[in-house]
Each structure stands twice: as C-alpha cells, then as structure tokens.
Amino acid sequence: MKVFEGNFNGKGCKIAIAASRFNSTIVEQLIKGCEDGLLRNGVKDSDISLFKVPGAFELPQLANRLAASKKYDGVVVLGAVIRGETPHFDYVAAEVSKGVASVSFESKTPVIFGVLTTDNTEQALHRSGIKSGNKGFEAALSCLETIDLYKNL
C-alpha cells in the first residue's frame, strides 16, 4: 500500500488568514497561534495576509473570495462563536461550519476551519492558548500539511 501524507513545509507558501473581529480577545490569540505555526514552518512573514470581517457569519464569503482569487496556497479561517442565552449561537455556528465546508469542498485551494464553537468563554480561552494548546496553531499546521499533500497528488 502506498501512503500519501503532507509535511509541514511552508517554504514559498502564501497564506491568507480570514478572521472575525467579534470575540476579539479570543480570536487575536488564535491569529497569533496561526502566525506562529506558519512562521515556525518556513512561511515568510511577508507571505502571510490577514483579512478581518465583523463576525463569524461573514467568514465563509471572505474565505470563498480569498480561495477564488488564486493568490494564496491556503486559507485559514479563524473565529470564535460562544454559546449565549439565545439560539443565536446555534444558527451562527451551523451556518459558519456549513459555509466554510462548502468553500473548502468547491475550492482547489485548501481552506481550513479554525473557528471555535464553545459553550462558554472559559472553553474558548483554553482552546486559544491558555490550557489546551492553540487551535490557530493547529489550523496553520493543517493548512501546510494539506497544501503539501495536494502538491503531491
């Protein structure tokens, strides 16, 4: 059996980060983690572009435009949707997840989902670097690995 896997080789890669401004305390930590993951694996700072939209709901459309531009080897989508007292969380989390999945499926460019969907702020803080690692860092590695794998298909 032949096994194909990508590596974390970001040399020469151009990466777009699509991030929401809502829940900025959390998202800024995800952005820092993502940037760290990219830089540690060979992506030049000048090859990383950050785009911000008001909230998570706008992320799929931004990701779609970035992937369609063909300017980037990969797109990392970052945000945080935290459950509140109303069903708003359910609608936003579902639509963002479906939207980014749709963009990823339709695009030839890897589009990586790094949006936290948590029950509370504490869980979001933990996943943005306080306790449970940084999901932005993990999304960066997923992006680089997927780019490398696609190059070898």
C-alpha positions as CSV (number, residue, x, y, z in Angstrom):
1,M,0.0,0.0,0.0
2,K,1.2,3.5,-0.8
3,V,0.6,6.1,1.8
4,F,0.5,9.8,1.0
5,E,0.8,12.5,3.6
6,G,1.8,16.1,3.6
7,N,4.6,17.7,5.5
8,F,4.7,21.0,7.4
9,N,6.8,22.7,4.7
10,G,5.7,26.3,4.3
11,K,8.6,27.4,2.2
12,G,7.3,29.5,-0.7
13,C,3.7,29.3,0.5
14,K,1.4,32.3,0.5
15,I,-1.3,32.0,3.2
16,A,-4.4,34.1,3.8
17,I,-5.9,34.2,7.3
18,A,-9.6,35.1,7.4
19,A,-10.6,36.2,10.9
20,S,-13.6,37.7,12.6
21,R,-13.3,40.7,14.9
22,F,-16.2,39.5,17.2
23,N,-14.8,37.9,20.3
24,S,-11.5,39.6,19.5
25,T,-9.8,38.7,22.8
26,I,-10.1,35.0,21.7
27,V,-9.6,35.5,18.0
28,E,-6.4,37.6,18.4
29,Q,-4.9,34.7,20.3
30,L,-5.9,32.3,17.5
31,I,-4.3,34.6,15.0
32,K,-1.0,34.8,17.0
33,G,-1.0,31.0,17.2
34,C,-1.7,30.6,13.5
35,E,1.1,33.1,12.6
36,D,3.5,31.3,14.9
37,G,2.7,27.9,13.3
38,L,3.2,29.3,9.9
39,L,6.5,31.1,10.7
40,R,8.0,28.1,12.5
41,N,7.4,26.0,9.4
42,G,9.0,28.2,6.8
43,V,6.3,30.7,5.7
44,K,7.8,34.2,5.4
45,D,6.0,36.9,7.3
46,S,5.6,38.8,4.0
47,D,3.7,35.8,2.6
48,I,1.0,35.9,5.3
49,S,-2.0,38.2,4.8
50,L,-4.6,38.8,7.4
51,F,-8.2,39.8,6.5
52,K,-10.8,40.7,9.1
53,V,-14.6,40.7,8.9
54,P,-17.0,41.9,11.6
55,G,-18.2,38.5,12.7
56,A,-18.1,34.7,12.2
57,F,-21.1,34.7,9.9
58,E,-19.1,36.7,7.3
59,L,-16.2,34.3,7.3
60,P,-17.4,31.8,4.6
61,Q,-17.9,34.5,2.0
62,L,-14.5,36.0,2.7
63,A,-12.9,32.6,2.6
64,N,-14.6,32.0,-0.8
65,R,-13.2,35.2,-2.2
66,L,-9.7,34.6,-0.9
67,A,-9.7,31.0,-2.3
68,A,-11.1,32.1,-5.6
69,S,-8.5,34.9,-6.0
70,K,-5.8,32.2,-6.6
71,K,-3.4,34.5,-4.8
72,Y,-2.9,32.1,-1.9
73,D,-1.8,28.5,-1.5
74,G,-4.1,28.1,1.5
75,V,-6.7,29.9,3.6
76,V,-7.1,29.6,7.3
77,V,-10.4,30.6,8.8
78,L,-10.4,31.8,12.4
79,G,-13.2,32.9,14.7
80,A,-15.0,32.2,18.0
81,V,-18.7,31.5,18.4
82,I,-19.6,31.2,22.1
83,R,-23.0,30.0,23.3
84,G,-25.2,32.6,24.9
85,E,-28.7,32.7,26.3
86,T,-30.4,32.7,22.9
87,P,-30.5,30.3,20.0
88,H,-28.3,32.7,18.0
89,F,-25.2,30.5,18.7
90,D,-26.9,27.5,17.0
91,Y,-27.7,29.4,13.9
92,V,-24.3,31.1,13.5
93,A,-22.2,28.1,14.4
94,A,-24.2,25.9,12.0
95,E,-24.0,28.4,9.1
96,V,-20.3,29.1,9.5
97,S,-19.5,25.4,9.7
98,K,-21.5,24.6,6.6
99,G,-20.3,27.7,4.7
100,V,-16.6,27.0,5.3
101,A,-17.1,23.3,4.5
102,S,-18.8,24.3,1.2
103,V,-16.0,26.7,0.3
104,S,-13.4,24.0,1.1
105,F,-15.2,21.4,-1.0
106,E,-15.7,23.7,-4.0
107,S,-12.2,25.2,-4.0
108,K,-9.0,23.7,-5.2
109,T,-7.2,25.8,-2.5
110,P,-7.1,24.2,0.9
111,V,-9.5,26.1,3.2
112,I,-9.0,25.2,6.9
113,F,-11.7,25.6,9.6
114,G,-10.3,27.1,12.8
115,V,-13.5,28.5,14.2
116,L,-14.1,27.7,17.9
117,T,-17.6,26.8,18.8
118,T,-17.7,26.6,22.6
119,D,-20.3,26.6,25.4
120,N,-18.6,29.4,27.3
121,T,-15.7,31.9,27.3
122,E,-13.5,29.7,29.5
123,Q,-13.6,26.9,26.9
124,A,-12.7,29.4,24.2
125,L,-9.8,30.8,26.2
126,H,-8.5,27.3,26.8
127,R,-8.5,26.5,23.1
128,S,-6.9,29.7,22.2
129,G,-3.7,29.0,24.1
130,I,-4.3,29.1,27.8
131,K,-4.6,25.3,28.5
132,S,-5.5,23.1,25.6
133,G,-3.0,24.3,23.1
134,N,-3.9,26.9,20.4
135,K,-6.3,25.9,17.7
136,G,-5.0,28.6,15.5
137,F,-1.5,27.0,15.6
138,E,-3.2,23.6,14.8
139,A,-5.1,25.1,11.9
140,A,-1.8,26.5,10.5
141,L,-0.2,23.1,10.5
142,S,-3.3,21.5,8.9
143,C,-3.1,24.1,6.2
144,L,0.6,23.5,5.4
145,E,0.1,19.7,5.5
146,T,-2.8,19.9,3.2
147,I,-1.0,22.2,0.7
148,D,1.9,19.8,0.6
149,L,-0.3,16.8,0.1
150,Y,-2.2,18.4,-2.7
151,K,1.1,19.3,-4.4
152,N,1.9,15.5,-4.5
153,L,-1.4,14.3,-5.8
